[in-house]
Amino acid sequence: SLLWTATGWDRPAGEPEESIRVPTQASTTSGELSKVRECCRWVGATERQPRRDCGAADAPEHGWWRALPRNRSRHALRIQMNHGSAGFFAYVLFAINQIAFARKHGIGAHVDYGACTVNGRDHYASGGANLYHSPAHGANMWEQYFQPVSDVVPGAGHVLHALPSKALWKLHQRGDDSVFAYYYGVHSAKRGYDEAWYRSMRLRAHGLLKHVSLKPHVQDAVDDFWRRELAARWPVLGLHVRGTDKDPAIGGSIVPPRSYAPHIDSYLASHPNATLFVATDSPAALQWMRQRYGARVVAREALRSEGNAFLDTRLRDNYRKGLDVLLDALLLSRCDFLLKSSSAVGEFAIYWSPRLHERSIDLQYEPISAVTRPSFAGQTGRGSEDSLCVENADFMLRELEHLPMAGQTSSAKRVTGGASWPSRSDLFSLLARVQSSGAGCGHGEAATTTLLPAGFFSTLHGVLKPLAHAVRSGTALRTPSLAAFTGPSCRARDLSCFFERMEGELCGSGAQHNHLDLEDEGFVRDESFSLQGPKLIPVAFRSRGWFWYTSQLLSWVMRPNAALAADIKAALEASRLGAALRRGPVIGVHVRHGDACLARERRRMGRTCYSLERHLARVRGYARAHGIWTVYLATDSEKVLDEARRSTEFQFLWLPNVTRQRATPARIIDRTVRRRVATGETHLSAREAWQATVDVMLLAECALLVGQMTSTLFRTAISLRAAACDCVMPFASLDAPFCSDYGVRSGVVRAGAGAGANRSFWC
């Protein structure tokens, strides 16, 4: 016999160590064990399988996991299933629980789901046929749908062990580290909806699912259906309606479609344009939904039967049976809200997308009076609730990404800080007072500065230190000249050619001027946050931190003038971004090539010239979890656009009629700008700066931003977006954390972020 302890399986008391043997199956190949004998026929539902000579052979009941050597690199667990009546996600659940067991014992894992299940003679379906196994698709049912869970290859030098059937049942029903899809086993006495219990199980499962990757054809099928049928619709209410043979003793009785109706009607009352995605095994349930809700209902053409498709012997396509339920669960995981009953299908939708923990109702437990309207935190669009409010003032100065899953953090809750918590409007009111005749100019004082020619956004960021100084001193700052980026068409030749004027009308030429010189190293370092710290922030706003403060200052400077605002509005429609945003959130990607691909730029700025795919790889998981498949692409490279045009995974949008380069330029942009000043060709820089400003304004409309913080354009988009929502929205930087420190080399590319790792760069 075996003993179950808090730490797992143990030897029976008094059994000597040497009596335990480590049975191995290193010579067998995947699926081979289940081919040795015919599968068992099921016996009565209350009986156990009496035969020994059918089904896959059970493993010996020895605690081999207690006798593993210290060096376990060649040892692995053969993951198996022990009853043929298992539904599809029972196979996945047994797999991830055994993966957890293998990881706990420091060994690898290989999933081997052959034609027959293991015959432990402890269940009416012990040794029964695997009803999802399709010989035409290979010997291993797991690899019909999923990638191998590790690099373990049977027969290639690994020593494979298996858990006996009794151990599998105890792991499934009593395991301390196991995932439970609902109340059974040691949790069978629970009643009602235990939110904390479900949260812990869902997060545990989500962590284990990182070892489970879809086969490309499965991922393609999900992406294709979502793109064709649901991507353009918002919001999508997911409905998993489990019918047919749902057993009252296993997860509760059937919840009929009519019980969903009050919740659906309530959701539609607050979301009149909602679409209903229905996943069900019952043809009658789907018909009921279509009769009541008509064209709102979207469903896949799946195998369905009132006798349960996977048990219906008239439906012979075993592979299709598994694929249908897998695709339904994956599509449910992308929905904006989920209604479900107690079932592994709906649970796995949440396992893949934990944000649904707080955006779902389990009708098995919830009364009709339950709250049915999801909270979007005052915003619209998928994933918008994942904005992280700035609880930690230094968050952006340290982190490379914020890609939250609702339910894993408390980041969805906005921090108000009480009545004294300073806001954007408070800072803008102060700026209006300082920049008007009421202060500064009214006392005959005003400050000026000269912006230095470089890349447009580097030049633009030069205004922040003089403005911050002016705010602290109560002195108005006159709108700086911008000769390097303006032409004859704008008579003012200053920032007002792009943005609203900074000073009030009475701040005229009669005021005395205090020049704040950006070429004065002393001034630049005195205004450096990395050198001087929080004292540079006015006391009233110090609690909000440097990122919030400089982002708000920049957003105030970049208030578009009438002409720019009109062009931004037109660009939203020309790029189709406006229409996409009305449907839901969009991912914003900035890919900086151009002079960033020059070797000397890597030395100067720590930059690496990354591909579009490298950017997308950082957020693909977030995109899948939140169902966001539209990308607004800002880039200076025609080659990157070519890469986007070839994509079938995302729908890419970009600003048309923009000058982009196909070849790497011979010089950095700073030198080009200065050369044009010398040759009187500043109108060329003005046109490029105008296009880039429109591009960055559109990028800042996106819900998630991906790029490189070594790029001032990307930092500008991050600041504008954060300032507008008063939050740290989801983002990913491929190289460095945020910095804002003009004229000081205080930015640092993080170790491991690329070839320029640990290099400093100018902020």
N, C-alpha and C positions, 0 to 999 in steps of 0.2 A: 504494500500500500504506500501511498504518498501523503505527505502532510502539506497543507497550505498554510503559510505563515504570512505575516505582514510584509515580509520581504520577498515572497514568492514561494516556489516549491522547495521542499527540504527533504532530507532523508528521514525515515522513521527513527524515533528514538532508539538508540542502542544498535542500529545497523552499522557495521564497520565500514569505513571509507573504502577499503579495498573491494567490498562486495559490489560497488557501483561500477558498471561498465559503460563506456561511451559508445553506443551503437552508431554506426556510420552508414551512409548510403552514397559514398563518394563515386561509386562506379555507375550509378544510374543516371540517365539523362532526364531532362524536363518532360513530364507527362508519362514517363516510362512505367512508373509504379502502377498507374491506373489502367495500363494496357494489359497487365499480367492476367487479370481475371475478369469475368463478366461482372457487370454492375448488379447490385442487389435489387430485388423487387421490394417495394414497400410492404410492410405488414400493417396490422391494424393500428389506428392512431394512438391507442393506449398501450400498445405492445412495444417490445424491443426486438431488433433484428436477431433471430436465432442462429442464422447461418454464419459460418466462419469462412467459407470458401468463395465468397463473392465480394465485390468492391475492392477498393485499394487497401492494401495491407496496413493495419494499424502499427504504429511505432511501439516498441517495448516500453513498459511502464517503469522506466528507470530515471532517476534525477540526474541525467547527464549534464545538465546546466550547472550542477554543483561540482562537477569534476573536470571542468574545462581547464586547459593549461593556461599559464600566464600569457603566453603569446597566442592570441586567438585570431590572428590576421587571416588564417586559412579556414577558420570555422564559420559556419553559416547555418541559419535556420531555414529548413524547407517549410514554407508556409502552405498549409493544406486546409481543406474544408471537410467536415465530418458528417454532413447530412444532405441528402439530395433534395429536400424540400425547401432549401434556402432560396430566398429571393435574391435578386441581383445585388442589392446593396448589402445584404448579409455577407456575401462574398467579400465585398470591399471592406466592410466592418471587421470581419475576421482577419483580413489582411493587415489593416492598420494596427489592430490590437496585437497581432503577432510581431509586427515591426517594432512596436513599443517594447515588447518582451525581448526581442533580439538586441535592441539598442541598450536596454537595461543591463544585459549580460555581455555587452561589448563584442558582439559578433555581427556578421553580415546577414543578409536575408535574400531569399529567392522565392517568389510566389510560383507554386506549381499546382495549378488547377486543371487536372486532366479530365478524362471522360467520365471517371467514376470518383465519387467521394470516398473518404476513409471509412472503413467498416469497424467501428468501435463496439458494435453490438449493444449500443446504449441509447438507441433512438429508432423510431419506426421507419425512418428513411436512411438509417446508417448504411453507408456503402452504395446508396442510390446514385443513379445517373446524374451528372451535372447537366441540368436542363438548359444551360447557356453554351455548352461546349459544341463547337462546330468543327468536325474533322477537316472540312474544306478550308478552314481558316487557321489550321495549325493544331499541334498537340496540346498547347497550353492555352486554356480559355482566357487567362489573365492578359496574355499578350495579344489577344484579339482586339483589345481596347486600350490597354495601358502599356507604357514602357516598363522594362525591368526596373525593380525598385533599387537595385544596386548593380555593381559590376561583377557580382558572383555568377559564375557560369558552371552549371553542373558538369562534372567530368573533366574539369580543367584545373585540377589541383586543389579544389576546395573540399573540405570535409563537411558534408551536409548532415544535419540532425533534424529530427521532427518531433513535435509534441504528440504524445498519445491522445486519443480522442477525449478521454476523461479530463486531461489537462486542458484541452481546448475548451471544453464546456465550462470548466472552472475559471479559465481566463476570461471567457465571454460573460459569465454570469456573476463572478465574484472578484475579478481582478481589480486591485487597488489603482492600477494605472490604465485601466481599460476605458474605452469610450462606450457609453450606453446610449442608444438612440432614443429610448424612452424608458419607462419604469418596468424593469424585469429583474430577475435574479435577486441580488441583495437589496435592490431598490424597489421590489415589487409591491411593498406595503405603502409606498408614497401615494398621496392623493392630491389633486389640484395641481395648478401650474406653479412649480417651484422655479422662479426666475433665476435665482443664483445657481441652482443645480444645473439648469439647462445652459446657462452662460458658461459654466466651467466645462461641461462636456463639449460644447461647441468650440470653445477656444482650444481645448485639448485636441479635438479632431482636426481643427484647422492646422495646428502645428504638425500633426502627423501626415497630413495630406501633402506637405511639401515634398514627401518622398514618392508621391504618386503623380506621374505625368501622363497626359493623354497621348495616344498615338496621333500623329499628324492628321490622318484622315478623319479622326473623331473631332479634333479641334477645328478642322476646316468645315466640317458639317455644322457645328455649332455656330461658327462665325458666319457662314453663308446664310443660314436660316435667320439669324438675328439681323443681319444686314438687309436681307430681302423683306422680312415681315415686320420687324419690330424697332429697328434702329431709328427710324424716322418718326416714331410715335412716342409721345411722352405725356403722362407717365404710363407705365405698364404694371398692372396689378396681376401678380402671379397667383394662380389657384391650383393647388394640388388636391384633387378630389379622389381619395382612395376608396374604391368600392369593391365589387365582386366578392372575394372570399375573406375579406378582413375579419380576423378572428377576435371576438370580444375578450378572449383570454390573453391575446397578444396585442397589446396596445390599445384595446378598447373597441367598441362597436363602430359600425359604419356611420360616418357623419354624412347625411344625405345632402344633395345639392341645395334643397330648400333652406337648409340651415346656414348656407353661405350667403344667401340672398340679402339679409339685413345688413351684413357687413359690406357686401359689394355695393348695395344701394347707398349706404352711408359714404363710402369712398367716392362713388360717382357724384354725390351731391357736392363734395368739395373739389373734385377733379373731373369736371364734366367731359373732358376730352380723353379720359383714360381708355386704354385698351386692356382687354382681359386675355391673358395667356393661360390657357387651360391645359393642364397635364392630368390625365386620368386614364385608368385601366378599364373604365366602364363606358361602353358605347351609349348607354342610356343616360349617364350623367352628362356626357358631352352634348347629347341631343337636348337635354333639359336646358343647359346653359345657352345653347344657340337659339332655342325657342324664346327664351326670356330676354336675352341681351343682343341677339341678332349679329350685325356686322362688327360689333365690338370684339367678338370672340375670335381669337386666333389659336389654332391648335395644329400640331404636326399630324401628318398622315401616318399614324402608328398602328401596330398590331394591337387590337383591343378585343376583349371577349368577356362576357358576363361570368364566365367560369374562370377568369384570370388567364391572360394570354400565355403566361409562361407554363401553366399547367395544362393548357388546352392542347391535346394531342393532335387536333386537326390543323393546328398551326405548327408547321414543321421547321420553320426557319429559326433555329436556336440562336444564331448570331444576331439576327434582327431583333429578337426579343430583348436581348441585353442592350443592344445599341439604342433601341427606342427609349427605354427607361433611363439610360445614362444621358442621352441628349435632352430629355425632358427635365431632368434634375439640373443639368448645366444651364439650361435656358431659364429655369426658375431662379437660379442664383443671380441672374442678371436683372431680374425685375426690381421695381422700385418699392414694392410692398408685397408681402406674401401671406396668403390665407391657406392654412393646411390643417390636417388632422394628424394624429399620432402615427407616424410612418417614417421609415428610414429614408424614403425618397425626398420628402420635404426637409428632413434633418440634414441630409447631405447637401441640399441647396444652400442651407445656412452654413454648413461646414466650409463650403467653398467661398462663401461670401458672408463673413460674420456681421457685417453691417445690418443684415436682415434680422439679427437677434432683436434689435429694437425697432424693426420695421416688419413685424410679422405677428400673427395671432394663430395660436393653436386651438382650433375649435373643439378639440377633444376635451379641453378644460375650461376655456373662456366662456362666460355667459354672453348672451346677445348684447347686454348693456355695456360690454367692455369698450374701451376707447378704440376706435377703428381708424382714426385719421392720423397718418404719419406726420411728424414734425419736420419741416424743411428749414428750420431756423431762420425764417424770414427770407429765404432765397428759393430759387427754382432751379431744377436741374438735378440729374443724378449725381450723387456724391457730394453735393454742396454742404451737407451737414458735417463733413469731415474737416472743416476749417478749424485750425488750432488757434484759439485766442491766446494772446501773448501773456500767459501767466508767468513765464520766465523771460525776463527782459533780454537775456543774452542768448536765447535759443538759436536765432538765426546766425549768430556770430560763431557758433560752434558746430552746427549740424550740416550734413550734406543732403539730407532729404527729410521730408515729412510725408509719408504715404500711409495714412492711418486706415485702419479698419474699424468702423463703429462697433462698439462692444469690447474692443481691446483696450481702449483708453477712454478717458473722460473728456477728450478733446472737443467733443461736440458742444460742450456747454460754454456759453459766453461768460467771461469774467467781467463783472460790472465794477467791482472794487468799491461799491457804495457810492454815495452822492459825490464824494470828493475825487472819484476816478476821472482823470482828465480825458477829454475826447478830441476828436478831429476838429469839431466845430469850435471848441475852446481855443485850440491853437490857431485856427484860421481867423478867429475874432481878434486874437492878439496881433497877428500879422497885419490885419486890416488897420488896427489902431496905430501900430508902429509905422506902417507905410503911408498913412494918411497925414493930413495936416495937424491932427490932434497930438502927435508926438513926432519927434525927429525933425521933420520939415518945418513944423510950426515953430520950432525953436531955432530956425535958421541953420539946422545941421542936416547933412545927408552924407551917406557914404557912397563911394563908387568903387568899381573894380574893373579890370580888363581881363576878359577870358582869353586864354592862350590857345592858339590853333593846334589841334590834334584831331583824333577821330571825333565825330560830332558829339557823341554822348559823353566822351571824356571831357571835351570842352564844356559841355552843358553842366556836368557835375562840378565843374570849377566854381559855380555860383554858390554852392552849398555852404562852404566855410565862411565866405563874406556875409551871407544871409544869416547864418547862425550867430556870428559875431554881432551883427546889427540888431538881432532880436534881443540878445542879452544886454546890449548897451542902450536899447530903446531908440536906436537911430535908424532912420529909413535908408534903404539901399536902392539907389537908382537902377533902372533897367540897364544891364550891361550892354555895351556894343558887341556886335557879332559880325564883324567885317569879313571874317574868313568863310562864313556860310550864308552870306546874303549877296544879292546882286542889285542891279539898277532898278529892278521892278519893285523893290521895297525901299522907300526913301529913308526910313528911320535907320536902317542898317544895324539894328540891335535885336534883342530877344523878342521884341514885340512883333517882329516879322513872322514869328511862329506862335507866340503865346501872349496872354494878356499882359499889359504893362504892370510892373511891380509897384511903382510908387504912385501916390495920389496926385491929383491935378495941381495942388499947390506946391509940390516939390519941384519947382522950376529952377531955372538957371541962376536965380538970385541966391539960392541957398549955398552955404559954405559946404565944401566937399572934403571928406576925409577918405583918402585913397587907400583901399585895402589891396595890397600888392601880392598877387599869387606867385610872383617870382622871388618874393622875399621868403627865404627858407625859415626864418624865425617866425613869421606870421603863420605859415603853413603848419609848422610843427606845434605852435601854440594852440592851434585849432584842431589838433589831431586827437581823436578819441582814444586811439591805441596808446598814445603817450600821456594824455592829460586825464583821461577817464571821464566819469559822469558829470564832473563839474561844468562841462561844456553845455549841458542840457539845463535849461531853466528849471528851478526847483519845482515849479508847479507841474512839470511834465517828466521829471526825472524817473518816476516810478514806471513809466512806459518803456524806457530803455532807448538805446541808440538807434536800433533798427527802426522802431516805430517813429522816432523823432525825425530822422533824416528822410525816411520814406514820405512822411507827411509834408516836410519842407519841399521835397522834390515834386510831389503831386501839386502843391500850391504853385510852384514856379511853372509847371507844365500845364496850366489851365489853357486849353487851346483858344486861339483867337477865332474870330468868326469864320475866316477863310479855311483855317485848318479844321475846325469843327465840321464844316460842310464837307470837306474832303474825306474826313474820317467816316462820316455818315454814308457817303457814297461808296467808300471802300468796303464798308460792312456788307453792302448789297452786292457789289461787283465781285467780291471774293466768295460770296454765299455764306460768309460767317454769320451774318445777321440772322439769316433763316435757320442756320444750324443752332444758334444759341436760343432761338425761340422754341426749338424742339427739346433742348436739353443741354447739358454741359459739354464742353469741348476741351480736348487736351491741346495745350500750346507748346510747340517745340521750336526752339531756336538752334539752328545748326550754323555755327560760325566757321567758315572756311576762309577764302581770300588770303589775306596776309597772315592769318593764324596758322597757315600751313607752311610758312617759312621757317627754316631751322633757327634763324636768329630770333624769331618771335618766341620760340620755346625757351630760349635762353633768357630773353628779356622779360617775358610775362608768364613763364611756366606753362604755356599753352600746349595742348595736343590737339591735332586736327582729327576729330572723331567723325565717324560715319553716322548717317541717319539711323541705321539699325542699332548702333551702340546707344543712341539716345532712347530709342523705343524699348530696348531690352530692359532699361531701368524701370519702366512703368507698365510693362505689358501685364504683369500680374494685377496691378491696380486697375488697369483698364478692363480686364476680364471680370474682376470682382464687382466693378461698378457699372459695367455695361456701357463704357464710353468708347466708341469706335470712330469718332470724328476727330481729326487732328488739323489744327491750323499751323501751318509751317512757315516760319520766317527764316529766310536764308539768303546769303549772298552768292550762292553757288548754283549754277545750272545743272551741274552733275548731281547735286542733292535732289533737285526737282526731278531729274530723270529717275533716280532711285524711288522717289515717291510715286511717280507715274506707274512704275512696275508693281507696286504693292497691291495685293488683293486682300490684305488683312484689315487695313484702315482706309477710311475715306479721307483723303487729304484735300485741304483747301489752302490757297495761298493768294497773295495779292498780285493781280495781273499787271502787266505793263510796268514792271520794275526792272531797273538795270541790275543784272546779275552777271557774274563772271564764270567762264568755263575753265579757264586756265589760272594757275596760281600767279598773282601779280609779282613783278620784280621788286617792288619796294613796299614798305609798310604805309598804311593810309596817312599817318602823320606827315610823312615827307611829301606825299601827293598834295595834301591840303596846303602845306606851306609853299610848295612850288606854284600852286594855282594863285596864291596870294601875290606872289612875286610876278606872275605873268598876267595878272588881271583876269583870271578865269574863275573867279569865285562863284559865278553863276552856276558852274558845273557842280561844285560842292553844295551849293544851295539846293539844287534839284535833288541830289542824292540824300541830303539831310531831311528834306521834306518827305521823300518817300520812306526813309527809315523811321521817321517820327510817326507817320501813319501806321507803318508796320508794327511798331512797338505798342502803339495805342490799341491795335487790334489784338496783339498778343496778350496784352494785359486784361482783355475781356475773358480769357480762358480760365477754366476752373482749376486746372493743374498745369504747372509750367515746368518744362524740362530743358536744360541747357547747361552752360558752363559759367560759373561765377567770375571766371577770369575775363569774361566779356562784359563791358559796361552796358551794352545794349540789354543783355539778359538781366543784369542787376537792376536796370531801369524798369523793365517790365515787372520784375518781382516787386519792386518798391511801389509801383503804381497800383498793382493789383492788391497788395497788402494794405495800402493806404485807403483804397476805396472800400474794402470789406472790413477794415479795422481788425485784421486777423493775420495769421500766418496760414495761407492756403496750402493745399498739397503741392509739393514741389520736389524736384530732384536735380541736384547739381552733380555733374560728372567729374568735377575737379576740386572745388574749394568751397568753403562756407562763404556767406555773404560778408562783404566789407564795404565801408564808405569812408574813405580817408584820402581825399584828393592830394596828390603831390607827395605821398608817403608810401614807401614800399612795404606795406604792412600786411598785405594779403599773402596767404600761404596755401599752396596746392597741397592737399592732404596726401600723406603716404599711401601708396597703393592706388592713387587716382589716375596714374598714367606715367608716361615717360618723364614728365616734368615734376614728379612727386618731390615734395619738400622744398620746391623752389618758391621764392617770394615773388610777388608781382605788385605793380603799382595799382593802388585803389582809386 
